[in-house]
């Protein structure tokens, strides 16, 4: 056979031509391995031809690096084909099984991935796997009979090979940190649904999207982090300490007490928030403000902060999304209550893929998750599931539970945009009552938003009446995930003259853009079970508290403050520094500061390091 097919040394021009052709073929094969039909993907590429370059370029640079290293374009192409197309096949399997693409960070979770594979009924794409393996074998066979001629360029051949390999990798790394990292470029491409990440991967191409993900959703390793030191903090979990009271947590979309500002002139007869105001006066209620991670968005980040006690804003120096960095089991309120024999559930009338909630709530330990496609008898106002029909779902879940219930709901009705047609072209909004002149744009934004706030308040009133009638103990907790988006550059806030319109460092209250109201209320049975007055007094909960401390405070209120050293630590930290928002702090005496004492800073750093350990290393069954 060697006589029939003698080994050939390809010139470098011919080698480079082969590298281009082989890279194009590998890219096409990787795209063919995706869930979408190749014809559909390519038709989209023809409308946005830059995607062709962005998908083929990293493949080409890897082939070139391997060609320099091995001095064989076919061996290099075989290795790249196996890696790139193998990842594309894995991406297809992961999307079909978990509705989530393969991300670069998944390489740090190979152990968890191996365990997860046994938990799913996976249908492997046999044809795609066979095609990848056959083509890899053919490339290896070709490489046995054709290598590259030596390339010296006035220096030792080994030096050229090393420089060529490192140079190709350096160019690829530079592109990943610049071109592929660009969110503006990434968001400029048209997709069917830019919020559905698996669909974006399918439509923009796996190689491009995978490279883009190298620089998205970062998690920074805190200075001074020690894995062994953090592991030593994780001792002493206990269960069975708390009172058996059902806990119903409702995080309402964009709920705020904005209309309490003096600029609004509503009276008792047309108060948009009568139930919130009445409940604040209830002897079995505790109310105040919760400082959430973001302004006018980031719902899932607030969920993460409340449920885990970690803080989204501390995960990275750059912007990140907490639910996009969660990829393993974590400690959460769900697990604490489940350890005490509770039924645990999460409810959201939106799609399960949004913010990757279907997977994240599994990792957080929710025994049951229900999304819009699983809910019956929903009512809509415009295109939004009403808060009232979601209250009915919560009531049904409570009635069906055979054990104490921990139930967490994220609503959706008052989601932006607040355009006049949100609830239908002919919807008649109650008149807006303010004491200052407003632009027509702001007037419309406020009328639509406040209508949603009325419905949210009505939901609170309905749940209060329902649980007040129950004989078994129930604690109801209701708050907003963030303030509403009311025009570019905080337009409505500015026209209303509110503090939240100010720039950082120029506000009377540095936390005003992040404060939403909360109320914690116990029915008569729960008040008796918890010894309400003494429980509230010992809780030491200030008027304003960070979302990251809110869940731990709920655990302490129900007698579970020492359920784990983590939540006990959060409650201790909250008693000294109840509000932490990036570099702004509010101390327990109400003083706002931007610098902490040495001891206080040490506690904050411990919190950061412990969070990093829990997010990246702790093994939670």
Steps between C-alpha positions, in 0.01 A plus 500: 500500500792734576629437147159582352455808722840649570523765771481856368633826640256781427635847431391762751274685251326172429493420871331832576246441223424158648468657847239745370299231324519257793402772746197581292404134489541457876288809559225365276510166680479674838196695379343182361532341845280773652130437568391737221503383139820605323301659218319721750825603667671583171206700371531715810874535441440621145285781639773581755824393323729619781384191690679283245832662589434501874423127503781391268777725636561323835497164324751627245734639765492172692579306181784740425641466853490123473656508155800694629529273803465166320625611156201317360180677398298178492600384849421849624162502326422155646565621854303823449215314334475259792505782756278757330243259358510293818408813694227575247354152552521549879326835454218331309459233768504754783240719328272204437538367855520817709406777257836664561804527269858399576696787656878527552446484876362148460858374478529566873205270561603179329447301821149640544429443130596136533257457788226692319524279190372207707199705609359561150354284227732620225446428132840549345515629139660188358526632145678815611740311727577250221562780250741674736692180570516390135621838377756515780630158397520604134697810593743292706539262204571792268755631746692174485580571136534878491687733729625857464834603358740653753455873553806683630461872418864564586492319832495149639195300390402421858494872579268567207269223616492627858447861395234402247311294758519762773422780256185328372380434854581857602298641211206277593524603867516865398192464281310325781583784738403769250284412200330194648458673835305787345143504626416772250604275212329196651175688556508652151416170333134426439363192675155356548518545877809675640403400857492127426866402508468154335321662205772765474768228491310320225449808287834678542711184493657295775868600436423874518269478802738271687786748451275787608419320825865499611461856622136503610361434847838510677558398861808656658714308747516720813838614625629278778263214418594166654293198413599316817425800719155544346427129529572521872220756537249244370443306821203472730188479282195403704134444419174483689552815704229723359127529549278319252356799321441509126699776332360661186744736326372715213743714305283731293623639169606865533288546814576826677343763721593769249158662543578571867732782387363845592475596132202264463166631624291186540263489794351218703223448246731443201816375674675259257645297792232473768586142597870569546423803713245313712726199549785721615281592797410141586638393841625179343688673219857612452579738213781706354715524188717239334805612300512292182799444268394714204292791380201437270604143415679185610209306648695175523785673681262597779372141517858376529595747772194428715509122463874439538631788712771563241511831317488534123686831502793341681549209260706704258645847451319505164130450439380144530178302530475279805273239344743462210790412730305244702576153367512276807300427814501790747379557853180702511184562698342210311751254646465633855123460498516166318733367772221576748247293307339784304359474151691750288391657173574780255234662283544738206253577219777540242707266285722252681801586282502869588800568727550120484257475792404138433855384566591757764206419726590134478852591616353714778308199627136582417310172501237632259522769231203620301513730201244647264466193278405288804243736650127474439220756531729795455352839425668766289492876497630595161764234439603472866391239753312690768618520857150404609502167316848433636367556852247225424788269402672569834178428689457172312860398573450568870171307510660201326801482731505220756785651700616846598571685177786723390379665182683763292323689221632747246218691327502656154198724438663838569799431278602781267438650249246744634351608169138612464403179320645265761155386613326555167456790261183626668591444864379785721760585764399682819617863502850572622517736797819699540585854607757577228470534121611191307579423139248287314753215484549495876129537567432189292783304662368578847133432420583156362749412771273609786216290359728197536593610852129513589461141384809394694358662813170323438693172482652577839155573641356179360780285643472676835127425521548139390774417749332695780214250467728197537522317831854375437791744548613694193753781450449709185794700361445745214751736335614650169788370290610845380366845422324547165671618184330832427676645199858542386735672742245453781273748326191464719701508821664822383173670404349398834804641679577172678835420659533182292561717192833623634839374389719290730649718769239771445202347677382578850441128546762295310268199495183671373514349146516153653242513780170315469244442776458175687245377751520185714167402655394206719147373536370446854616139518850590379522798735425267790740231381783749456430712811482787254582800715807341655610348168485839327677672787786251504529512121639857512396555139560863397276702270729433204691179430685349203328223307790268585410521869124479452472123464722438802279735702194297397673184622577662834144626534371143465755365748757381244766768539756239606400240242844538342815697581452686172158644580604564861797699367273702271276594790801608705634709213158654443489619859813705442479598130137451388550650153786416264478632143832482315715763678213661692406380848243585763598420856260383767480853644370627165824668389583470129870447434732408215783371722484242775708433806764231478282250689194580290694465176635165619144376546401618153803325352409181685152524350648535148742209544234276652262584215766409245558167671131418506451603139803320358607221734259385767354158429127520576321164460 
